[in-house]
């Protein structure tokens, strides 16, 4: 019985690690941008648009090249805490979502302004969330971070843009690992077709699917899948958002 109990604990631990890609902490640095109201963060390289209406709020960050992974880390969640700087650090931690790209600046050295240069792992946080772990005047702080599961309410959202032969689907509000690495689409009269990532978390299909109910399979970076059948009805329209299943 004792052995069984230990086995269950180990399995639950492994499941938790898989969901958030591990619980080990990694060293990095963080700065902030976007103003006191975070208005400068509402659009970005992930394609989410208005972060408030998408439910991200101000708990967001632009990721350096090493973390951004050409946009594949859009939607991933990270727990971050200020590390080993008593003058500037505040207690506690924050959980943020990667929603933007912090571009490198090759004209500046990595240790003096080129904070997002490869191979540095750096978070450019919204100002409000930065001030929850460090004092404003700190400027740049040493941090520790780890991947954690994203907690979302309601289902995955699919916003359909484009035109008849260019369906561009923005995928948001993804729970679990959060970062989508593969998507398939199926019309009610077609087979499953793999979509290609256009940019950020915008995925495209070049098949005319007008007048067909649409289903999606979404795969995240931890290898998990979720299938949402007939998310969009046959009379779906461009510019509309439809809600599917959740991890």
N, C-alpha and C positions, 0 to 999 in steps of 0.2 A: 504493500500500500504506500509506504514511504517512497519507494522507487517510482511508482506511478505519479505521485504528487510532484516529485522532482522533474519527471519527464514533461508533465503539463506546464510547469513553470518555464522550463527551457524552451518549449515550443512557443509559448506565448511571447517570450522574450525575442525569439528569432522572428516571429511574425511582426512584432513592433519595429524591429530593426529593419526588416525588409520594406515595411511601409514607408519609413522615412529615410531609407538608405543609410542606416547606421546611427549610433548614438555617440560616436567619438567626436571630440572637439578639435577644431583646426584653427591655427592662428591666421589672422588677417588684419586689415585696417579698415577704418570707416571715416567718411566725411559726410557732409550734408549739402543739399541744394534745394531750390524750389521755393524759398521764402517761408515766412512764419506760418502762412496758411496753406503751404504746399501747393499753391496754384500753379507753380512752375513744373509740377510733376504729372499733370493730368493727362498728358499724351506721351508716347514714347515708342521705342523701337520694337515693342512686343505687339503693337497694334491694338491695344485694349481700348484706346480712346479715353473717355472720361472715367477716371479711376473711382470716383465717388459713385457714379451710377452703376458701375460694374461691381460694386461692393468691396473694393479693396481699401477704400478710405485713404488714410495717410500712412498706413503700415506697409510701405513700399520702398524699393531701392532700385537704383541703376547698378548693374553688375559689370565688373571689369571684364576684359576679353577672356581671361582664364575661367571666369565663372559663367559668362554669358553663353559660351559654346555656340556661337553663331545663331543665337535665338532659341536653341533647344531647351534652355533652362528657364524660359519665360513661364511663369506660373508656379515655379518651385518655391517652397517655403523654407525659411531658415530661422533658427533661433540664434540670436546674437546677444553677447554681453560684453561690456567694456572690461578690459583685462589689464591688471597690474599697472595702473596709473592712478595712484591715490589722489593726486592733485585734481584730476579731471573726471574720473569715473564716478558714476552713481550706481547704487546697488540694483540688482534685478536684471532681467533680460527682456528682450522684445522678440516677437515673431513677425517677420516681414515676408512679402512676396516679391520675387523678381519681376519687375514690370518694364524695365528700361535698360539701355546699354550705356555704360560709362566709357566713352571712347579714349583710346590711348593718346598721349601727347608726346611724340618722339622728340620734340624740341626741348623737353624738360627731363631732368634725370629722375629715375624711379624714386629716389628718396627726397625729392624737392619739387613737388608739383606734378610729376608724372605718376600719380598714384595708381592710375588705371592701366599703366603700361604692362604688357606681358613681361614676365609670367606672374605678376602680382595678383593676389586674390584680394579684391577691394569692393566694399559696399559704399555707394554714394546714397545715403539715406535721405528720406524727406526730413526737413528740419524738425517738425514736431516729434517724430519718432526718435530722432537722434537725441533730442533733449530729455528723453526718458532714461537714457543710459549714460549720458555725459553732459557736462556743462557746455553751454553755448560757445564760450570763448576757447574751448579746447581745439577747435578747428579740425584736427585729425587725431584719431585715437587708435590705440591697439585694441583689437577685439578677438574674441573666440567665437566660432560659429559651428553649427551642425545642421544637417538637413533634418526636418521634422515633417510629419504629415500635415497637409493642409486641411483645415476644418472649414467646410463650406455649408451653407444652408441651401436647401432646395437642390435641384438637379443641375447637370452640366447644361450650359447655354450655347446654342448654335445660332449665330447671326449670319444670314445669307445675303451676300452682296454679289455684284457682278452683272452678268447678263446670260442669255440662254446657253451659250457655248463656253461660258467662263464663270462657273460657280465658285465664288470665293467665300469660304465659310470661316468666320472668326469663332474660335472655341474658347469659352471663358468659364469661370466658376467651377474649376475642376478640383475635386477633393483628392485625398490620398497623396500620392507623390506630387501631383499638381502640374508637372511638366509633361506635355503631350509629345510623343515621339513618332506616332503613326496613327493614321485615320483612314477608314474605309467608308464608302458611301454606297447606298443601294436605293435605287428607285423601285417603286412597286412593280415595274415592268422590266427591270434589269437585274443582273447579277451583282454581287459585291465587286466594287472597284476600289483599288488603292488610290488615295488622294496624295498629291505632292504638296510639300510645304512651300508656300510662296515667300512669306517673310513673317517673322515673329510667330504668332500662333494663328496665322491665316493659312488655311489649307484650300487647295483648288482642285476642281474637276472640270474637264473640258467636254463633258457629255451633256447633251440637252436632256434635262430631267424635268422640264416643264410639265405640269399636269399629273405628276406622279408623287405619291407619298414618299417621304425620304426617311431612311434609317441610317444610323451611324454606328461604327465600332471605333472606340477610342482606346488607344494604348498609351500608358504612361511609362516613364523611365524605369520603374521598378518591375516592369514586365506584366503588369496587370491589365486586363481588358474590361471594358464595360460596353454592352450593346444596348442601344436605344432604338427600338422598333417604331416606325411610323411617327417619328418625332414631329415632322412637318406634314400637315395634311396635303392632299392633292392640289388644293388651291393656294398653296404657300406663295408668298411674294417676296421679291428682293427688298432688302432693307428691314425685314422682319426677323425677330428673335424667337426661337422655340426652345423649350426646356425638355431635356431627356432624363435618363437615369443618372445615378451618382455612384461613385466608388464607396 
